[in-house]
Amino acid sequence: MWIKNSLFISGFLMLTFTACTQNQHQAAVSTQQNMELRKLTPEEERIIVHKGTEAPYSGKYEKFNETGTYVCKRCGTPLYRSADKFDAHCGWPSFDDEIQGAVKRIPDPDGMRTEIECAKCGAHLGHVFLGEGLTDKNTRHCVNSISLDFISPGLSPALVSPAPESTATDTAIFAGGCFWGVEYYMQKINGVISTEVGYTGGKTDHPTYKEVCAGTSGHYEAIEVVFDPARTTFEAVAKMFFETHDPTQWNHQGPDYGEQYRSAVFYRTEEQKAVTEKLISQLKAKGFRVVTELIPAKIFWKAEDYHQDYYDHKGATPYCHGYVKRF
């Protein structure tokens, strides 16, 4: 009788746990469906949605020490303050505390580790470890850089209030010489959510770097910049573009020569076109012989993975781009 009762209780508890788990999953799915989440790249989805892990020492925030707040890449919710970040020498960004209520802890099924995810949208962040003695708080949130975005102190309201439900974004496409250098500066703009380097403007589908460098594809080395219109504007992003490459150089940029290095703005809307025309007029009025082309946006082909975030991975700075104030 005792065995039968035990089996009955065990079965009942298992069914109850399963039902609760299913209800929690359905609630999480419902919550995600009711908020607008940023579109993720395949690599971001592998880690944020499918709970993967980026390679150690490869993330942009692993050796990043600026003052500000780290927010969820998918929904924009503030998660960690820079004051709580420390170097754990583990290959990933580490924090010994989180913004209250922002991070949810979930024990792994094997009981070996504890996963951490964004409490608002369920995005996978990494794992939390206790008792290592690395800081006074004896806690280490080991987080994938790809799960995070960074906000500088000038945007302090985001530190104390949740991200808005609407996360509308806008996109700009520029070509200004070697796309490594253009991306390096675009990533420094407050309000830029993500960048991706690639090829556009040519006639070849799915072009390779070799084809583009050979000059047979007609493509430009370009960058696609996704930004938050509530935090920056197309004009501000375009100004950075014009101030970090030389818009008077044709078919080259610095020491790099080739038609793929032409300067161009691929406008996506009439408003972007008008803003670009205004900026070019201002530069010409100052005596700059601008050769930047203004072209309707075409298909943007993502470049090979090793080109993405190139200078972050190399730990270097651009050799053919630099900031020069022109406006």
C-alpha positions as CSV (number, residue, x, y, z in Angstrom):
1,M,0.0,0.0,0.0
2,W,2.8,2.4,0.9
3,I,4.5,1.7,-2.4
4,K,1.3,2.3,-4.4
5,N,0.6,5.5,-2.5
6,S,4.2,6.7,-3.1
7,L,3.9,6.0,-6.8
8,F,0.6,7.8,-6.9
9,I,2.0,10.8,-5.2
10,S,5.1,10.8,-7.4
11,G,3.0,10.6,-10.5
12,F,0.7,13.4,-9.3
13,L,3.7,15.6,-8.5
14,M,5.2,14.9,-11.9
15,L,2.0,15.8,-13.7
16,T,1.7,18.9,-11.6
17,F,5.3,20.0,-12.3
18,T,4.8,19.3,-16.0
19,A,1.6,21.3,-16.1
20,C,3.2,24.2,-14.2
21,T,6.2,24.1,-16.6
22,Q,3.9,24.2,-19.6
23,N,1.9,27.0,-18.1
24,Q,5.1,29.0,-17.4
25,H,6.3,28.4,-21.0
26,Q,3.0,29.5,-22.4
27,A,3.0,32.6,-20.2
28,A,6.5,33.4,-21.4
29,V,5.6,33.0,-25.0
30,S,2.5,35.1,-24.5
31,T,4.6,37.8,-22.8
32,Q,7.1,37.8,-25.7
33,Q,4.3,38.0,-28.3
34,N,2.8,41.1,-26.5
35,M,6.1,43.1,-26.7
36,E,8.0,44.1,-29.8
37,L,11.4,42.4,-29.8
38,R,14.4,43.5,-31.9
39,K,15.0,41.3,-34.9
40,L,18.1,39.1,-34.2
41,T,20.9,38.0,-36.5
42,P,21.3,34.2,-36.8
43,E,24.2,34.3,-34.3
44,E,22.3,36.4,-31.8
45,E,19.4,34.0,-32.1
46,R,21.7,31.0,-31.5
47,I,22.7,32.5,-28.1
48,I,19.8,34.6,-27.0
49,V,16.9,32.3,-28.0
50,H,18.6,28.8,-28.2
51,K,20.8,29.4,-25.1
52,G,24.1,29.1,-26.8
53,T,27.5,30.5,-25.7
54,E,29.8,32.8,-27.5
55,A,33.5,31.9,-27.7
56,P,35.6,33.2,-24.7
57,Y,37.5,36.4,-25.2
58,S,35.5,37.1,-28.4
59,G,32.7,39.5,-27.1
60,K,32.8,43.2,-27.5
61,Y,32.2,43.9,-23.8
62,E,34.7,41.5,-22.3
63,K,37.4,44.1,-22.0
64,F,35.0,47.1,-22.1
65,N,35.2,49.6,-19.2
66,E,33.1,52.6,-20.0
67,T,30.7,54.1,-17.5
68,G,27.0,53.4,-18.2
69,T,24.4,50.6,-18.2
70,Y,24.2,47.3,-20.0
71,V,20.7,46.5,-21.4
72,C,19.1,43.4,-22.9
73,K,19.9,43.1,-26.6
74,R,16.4,41.9,-27.4
75,C,14.1,44.1,-25.5
76,G,16.2,47.0,-24.2
77,T,15.6,46.4,-20.4
78,P,18.4,47.7,-18.2
79,L,20.2,44.7,-16.6
80,Y,23.6,45.7,-15.2
81,R,25.4,48.8,-14.1
82,S,29.1,49.4,-15.1
83,A,29.9,49.9,-11.4
84,D,29.2,46.2,-10.8
85,K,31.3,44.9,-13.7
86,F,34.7,43.3,-12.9
87,D,37.4,41.4,-14.7
88,A,37.0,37.7,-13.7
89,H,39.6,36.7,-16.3
90,C,37.2,34.1,-17.6
91,G,36.7,35.4,-21.2
92,W,33.2,36.8,-20.7
93,P,31.8,40.1,-19.2
94,S,31.3,39.5,-15.4
95,F,29.1,41.4,-12.9
96,D,28.7,40.8,-9.2
97,D,25.3,42.4,-9.0
98,E,22.2,43.1,-11.2
99,I,19.6,45.8,-11.4
100,Q,16.9,44.7,-9.0
101,G,14.3,42.5,-10.6
102,A,15.9,42.6,-14.0
103,V,17.5,39.2,-14.1
104,K,15.8,35.8,-13.5
105,R,17.7,32.7,-12.2
106,I,16.8,29.3,-13.5
107,P,18.6,26.1,-12.3
108,D,19.8,24.0,-15.2
109,P,18.1,20.6,-15.4
110,D,21.3,18.8,-14.4
111,G,21.5,20.9,-11.2
112,M,25.1,21.8,-12.0
113,R,24.7,25.5,-13.0
114,T,22.1,28.3,-12.8
115,E,21.1,30.0,-16.0
116,I,20.3,33.8,-16.0
117,E,17.9,35.4,-18.4
118,C,16.2,38.8,-18.9
119,A,13.2,38.8,-16.6
120,K,11.2,40.8,-19.0
121,C,11.6,38.9,-22.3
122,G,13.4,35.7,-21.4
123,A,16.5,36.3,-23.4
124,H,19.3,34.0,-22.4
125,L,22.2,36.0,-20.8
126,G,24.6,33.3,-19.4
127,H,25.0,31.7,-16.0
128,V,25.5,32.9,-12.4
129,F,28.1,31.5,-10.0
130,L,28.3,31.9,-6.2
131,G,31.0,31.3,-3.7
132,E,34.1,32.0,-5.9
133,G,35.4,34.8,-3.7
134,L,36.2,37.0,-6.6
135,T,34.5,40.1,-5.1
136,D,33.0,41.0,-1.7
137,K,29.5,40.1,-3.0
138,N,30.8,36.6,-3.8
139,T,28.7,36.5,-7.0
140,R,29.6,36.3,-10.7
141,H,27.1,36.8,-13.5
142,C,28.9,35.4,-16.5
143,V,27.2,37.0,-19.5
144,N,27.5,36.7,-23.3
145,S,28.4,40.1,-24.8
146,I,26.1,39.3,-27.7
147,S,23.1,39.3,-25.2
148,L,23.8,42.9,-24.3
149,D,23.8,46.5,-25.5
150,F,25.4,49.5,-23.8
151,I,24.0,52.9,-22.9
152,S,26.2,55.8,-21.8
153,P,25.4,58.0,-18.8
154,G,23.8,60.7,-21.0
155,L,20.8,58.5,-21.2
156,S,20.4,58.2,-17.5
157,P,16.5,58.0,-17.5
158,A,16.9,54.4,-18.8
159,L,18.7,53.5,-15.6
160,V,15.7,53.9,-13.4
161,S,12.8,53.2,-15.8
162,P,11.9,50.1,-17.8
163,A,12.5,50.2,-21.6
164,P,9.3,51.2,-23.5
165,E,7.2,48.4,-24.9
166,S,7.7,49.7,-28.4
167,T,11.2,49.2,-29.6
168,A,10.9,50.7,-33.1
169,T,14.1,50.9,-35.0
170,D,15.4,52.6,-38.2
171,T,18.1,51.5,-40.6
172,A,20.8,53.4,-42.5
173,I,23.3,52.1,-45.1
174,F,26.6,53.7,-45.8
175,A,29.7,53.0,-47.9
176,G,32.9,54.9,-46.9
177,G,36.0,52.9,-47.6
178,C,37.0,49.8,-45.7
179,F,33.9,48.7,-43.8
180,W,36.0,47.7,-40.8
181,G,36.8,51.3,-40.0
182,V,33.3,52.6,-40.7
183,E,31.8,50.1,-38.3
184,Y,34.3,51.0,-35.6
185,Y,33.0,54.5,-35.4
186,M,29.3,53.7,-36.0
187,Q,29.3,51.4,-33.0
188,K,30.3,54.4,-30.8
189,I,27.1,56.3,-31.4
190,N,24.7,56.4,-28.5
191,G,21.5,54.9,-29.8
192,V,23.0,52.5,-32.4
193,I,21.6,49.1,-31.6
194,S,23.6,46.9,-34.0
195,T,25.8,47.1,-37.1
196,E,26.6,44.6,-39.9
197,V,29.1,45.0,-42.6
198,G,28.5,43.7,-46.1
199,Y,28.2,44.5,-49.8
200,T,25.6,46.4,-51.8
201,G,25.1,48.4,-55.0
202,G,26.4,45.8,-57.4
203,K,25.0,43.2,-59.7
204,T,26.2,39.9,-58.1
205,D,24.0,37.9,-55.8
206,H,25.6,36.6,-52.6
207,P,29.0,38.2,-53.4
208,T,32.1,37.1,-51.6
209,Y,34.9,39.3,-50.4
210,K,37.2,37.9,-53.1
211,E,34.7,38.8,-55.8
212,V,34.2,42.3,-54.4
213,C,37.9,43.0,-54.2
214,A,38.4,41.7,-57.8
215,G,36.2,44.6,-58.9
216,T,33.9,42.4,-61.0
217,S,30.8,42.5,-58.8
218,G,30.1,46.3,-58.8
219,H,29.5,46.2,-55.1
220,Y,30.6,48.7,-52.4
221,E,31.9,47.7,-49.1
222,A,29.1,49.0,-46.9
223,I,27.6,48.9,-43.4
224,E,24.0,48.5,-42.3
225,V,23.3,50.5,-39.1
226,V,20.3,49.8,-37.0
227,F,19.5,52.6,-34.5
228,D,16.8,53.6,-32.1
229,P,15.1,56.8,-33.4
230,A,14.1,57.7,-29.8
231,R,17.8,58.0,-28.9
232,T,19.5,59.3,-32.0
233,T,18.5,60.4,-35.5
234,F,19.5,59.5,-39.1
235,E,21.1,63.0,-39.4
236,A,23.3,62.3,-36.3
237,V,24.4,59.0,-37.7
238,A,25.0,60.5,-41.2
239,K,27.1,63.2,-39.7
240,M,29.3,60.6,-38.0
241,F,29.7,58.9,-41.4
242,F,30.8,62.2,-43.1
243,E,33.2,63.0,-40.2
244,T,35.0,59.6,-40.0
245,H,35.9,59.1,-43.7
246,D,37.0,61.5,-46.4
247,P,34.0,62.2,-48.6
248,T,36.2,64.0,-51.2
249,Q,38.1,60.8,-52.2
250,W,36.9,58.8,-55.2
251,N,37.4,55.1,-55.6
252,H,39.7,55.0,-52.5
253,Q,39.9,55.8,-48.9
254,G,43.3,56.5,-47.4
255,P,45.7,53.8,-48.6
256,D,42.9,51.5,-49.9
257,Y,42.2,51.7,-53.6
258,G,39.4,50.1,-55.6
259,E,35.9,50.8,-56.7
260,Q,34.5,49.0,-53.7
261,Y,35.8,51.8,-51.5
262,R,33.6,54.5,-53.1
263,S,31.8,56.9,-50.8
264,A,28.0,56.5,-50.9
265,V,24.8,56.9,-48.9
266,F,22.1,54.3,-49.8
267,Y,18.9,56.1,-48.7
268,R,15.9,54.0,-47.7
269,T,13.4,56.9,-47.5
270,E,12.9,60.3,-49.1
271,E,13.6,61.8,-45.7
272,Q,17.0,60.1,-45.6
273,K,17.7,61.4,-49.1
274,A,16.7,65.0,-48.1
275,V,18.9,64.9,-44.9
276,T,21.9,63.6,-46.9
277,E,21.4,66.3,-49.6
278,K,21.4,68.9,-46.9
279,L,24.6,67.7,-45.2
280,I,26.4,67.4,-48.6
281,S,25.3,71.0,-49.4
282,Q,26.7,72.2,-46.0
283,L,30.0,70.5,-46.7
284,K,30.2,71.9,-50.2
285,A,29.5,75.4,-48.8
286,K,32.6,74.9,-46.6
287,G,34.7,74.1,-49.6
288,F,34.7,70.3,-49.5
289,R,34.6,68.8,-53.0
290,V,32.2,66.0,-51.9
291,V,32.0,63.0,-54.3
292,T,29.7,60.9,-52.1
293,E,27.0,59.3,-54.2
294,L,23.4,59.3,-53.2
295,I,21.8,56.0,-54.3
296,P,18.4,54.3,-53.5
297,A,19.0,51.4,-51.1
298,K,19.5,48.0,-52.8
299,I,19.8,44.5,-51.4
300,F,22.4,44.4,-48.6
301,W,24.5,41.2,-48.6
302,K,26.0,40.4,-45.2
303,A,29.8,39.9,-45.4
304,E,31.6,36.9,-44.1
305,D,31.6,36.4,-40.3
306,Y,35.3,37.3,-39.9
307,H,34.6,40.8,-41.1
308,Q,32.0,41.5,-38.4
309,D,33.2,43.6,-35.4
310,Y,36.7,43.3,-36.9
311,Y,38.5,45.8,-34.8
312,D,36.8,44.6,-31.6
313,H,38.1,41.2,-32.2
314,K,41.6,42.4,-33.2
315,G,41.8,44.9,-30.3
316,A,43.1,47.5,-32.7
317,T,42.0,50.8,-34.2
318,P,41.3,51.8,-37.9
319,Y,44.3,52.5,-40.1
320,C,42.4,54.5,-42.8
321,H,39.6,56.2,-40.8
322,G,39.7,58.8,-38.1
323,Y,37.4,61.4,-36.7
324,V,37.5,65.0,-38.2
325,K,34.8,67.5,-37.1
326,R,33.2,68.9,-40.2
327,F,29.8,70.2,-39.1
